[in-house]
């Protein structure tokens, strides 16, 4: 009996980081709609799967017309709050690509890694606060399984003047 209790305690500790979450239902409940998945803008693909890992290319905003926060430079033309919204917008595009790649967001076991790049001035120091817009969205959709390791770095420039670019690594079920 003690062995069974000990085994159950070990299993619950080992697997407590992966909760059963209905990501698709979370989108509906939170009234979050995804844009159409974007197409590659050059000679690359948006995602590559190897085993149960899905690597997603760097994403900026998607769509034909950027909002006022999707282009510009943090510390010069955009505030931290606007950067946060830009990163959230990138997150919506990333979720659209992810759904396009796997068909159903409930196939995601965990968001593993996020690499966030912020187009900013040399003296801008709040890159993590900007990329929180992306990270907060992943947790909103995937719960604890959306928490990830992360880098949030400043860049001198990003393609087409976008304010935020993010790439991501996902574990699939």
C-alpha positions in Angstrom: 0.0 0.0 0.0 2.8 2.4 0.9 4.5 1.6 -2.5 1.3 2.5 -4.4 0.9 5.8 -2.5 4.6 6.7 -3.1 4.2 5.9 -6.8 1.1 8.1 -7.1 3.0 10.9 -5.3 5.9 10.6 -7.7 3.7 10.4 -10.8 1.6 13.5 -9.7 4.8 15.5 -9.1 6.4 14.3 -12.4 3.4 15.2 -14.5 1.9 18.1 -12.7 3.5 20.5 -15.2 1.4 19.2 -18.0 -2.3 20.0 -17.3 -5.1 19.0 -19.5 -6.2 22.2 -21.1 -8.7 22.7 -23.9 -6.9 25.5 -25.9 -9.6 25.7 -28.6 -12.3 26.2 -25.9 -10.1 28.8 -24.2 -10.0 30.8 -27.5 -13.8 30.7 -27.7 -14.4 31.5 -24.0 -12.0 34.4 -24.2 -13.4 35.6 -27.5 -10.0 35.4 -29.2 -10.1 35.0 -32.9 -7.1 34.1 -34.9 -6.1 35.7 -38.2 -5.4 33.7 -41.3 -2.0 32.0 -41.1 0.6 34.0 -43.0 2.7 32.7 -45.9 6.5 32.8 -45.9 7.9 36.0 -47.2 11.0 34.5 -48.6 12.7 31.1 -49.3 11.8 29.4 -46.0 9.0 27.5 -44.4 6.9 28.7 -41.4 7.3 25.4 -39.4 9.3 22.2 -39.4 8.3 19.1 -37.3 10.8 16.6 -36.1 9.4 13.9 -33.9 7.1 15.5 -31.5 8.8 18.9 -31.7 7.5 21.7 -33.9 9.8 24.6 -34.7 8.1 27.8 -35.8 10.0 30.4 -37.8 10.2 34.0 -36.7 6.9 35.8 -36.9 6.0 39.4 -37.0 2.4 40.7 -37.4 0.4 39.0 -40.1 -2.2 40.4 -42.4 -2.2 42.9 -45.1 -2.4 46.1 -43.0 -0.3 46.5 -39.8 -1.9 48.3 -36.8 -0.1 51.3 -35.4 1.9 49.1 -33.0 3.1 46.5 -35.5 5.8 48.6 -37.0 8.1 51.1 -35.3 10.9 51.3 -32.8 10.4 50.9 -29.1 11.9 53.8 -27.2 11.4 56.1 -30.1 8.0 55.8 -31.8 6.4 53.1 -29.5 5.8 52.8 -25.8 6.2 49.6 -23.7 2.4 49.2 -23.7 2.2 49.5 -27.5 5.1 47.0 -27.7 3.2 44.6 -25.4 0.2 44.8 -27.8 2.5 44.2 -30.8 3.9 41.1 -29.2 0.4 39.9 -28.4 -0.5 40.5 -32.1 2.5 38.4 -33.1 1.2 35.7 -30.7 -2.1 35.6 -32.5 -0.3 35.1 -35.8 1.9 32.4 -34.2 -1.2 30.6 -32.9 -2.7 30.8 -36.4 0.4 29.2 -37.9 0.5 26.6 -35.2 -3.1 25.7 -35.8 -2.5 25.6 -39.5 0.5 23.2 -38.9 -1.3 20.7 -36.6 -5.0 21.3 -37.3 -6.0 21.6 -33.6 -4.4 23.5 -30.8 -5.3 20.7 -28.4 -2.5 18.7 -30.0 0.0 21.0 -28.2 1.5 19.4 -25.1 3.6 22.4 -24.1 5.2 25.6 -25.3 8.9 25.0 -24.7 10.9 28.0 -25.9 10.2 31.5 -27.1 12.8 33.8 -28.6 11.5 37.4 -28.7 13.2 40.2 -30.6 12.3 43.8 -30.1 13.1 46.6 -32.6 14.4 49.2 -30.2 16.7 52.1 -29.5 20.1 51.4 -27.9 19.0 52.7 -24.5 15.7 50.8 -24.4 15.8 48.3 -21.5 12.3 46.9 -21.3 12.4 44.1 -23.9 11.0 41.5 -21.3 8.0 43.7 -20.6 7.3 43.9 -24.4 7.6 40.1 -24.9 5.3 39.5 -22.0 2.5 40.4 -24.4 3.4 37.2 -26.3 4.0 35.0 -23.2 0.9 36.1 -21.4 -1.2 35.1 -24.5 0.4 31.6 -24.5 -0.5 31.1 -20.9 -4.0 32.5 -21.5 -4.6 29.9 -24.2 -2.6 26.9 -22.9 -2.7 27.5 -19.1 0.4 26.3 -17.3 1.5 24.4 -20.4 1.9 27.7 -22.1 4.7 28.7 -19.7 8.1 28.5 -21.4 11.8 29.3 -21.3 12.4 32.6 -23.1 14.8 35.2 -24.4 13.8 38.8 -24.9 16.4 40.8 -26.7 16.8 44.1 -28.4 17.5 44.5 -32.1 18.8 47.4 -34.1 16.3 46.6 -36.8 13.8 44.0 -37.8 12.5 43.1 -41.3 10.2 45.7 -42.9 10.4 47.8 -39.8 8.3 45.5 -37.6 8.4 46.2 -33.9 8.4 42.6 -32.6 9.5 39.2 -34.0 9.1 35.9 -32.2 10.1 32.3 -32.9 8.9 29.4 -30.9 9.5 25.7 -30.1 6.5 23.5 -29.3 6.1 20.0 -28.0 3.2 18.1 -29.5 1.2 15.2 -27.9 
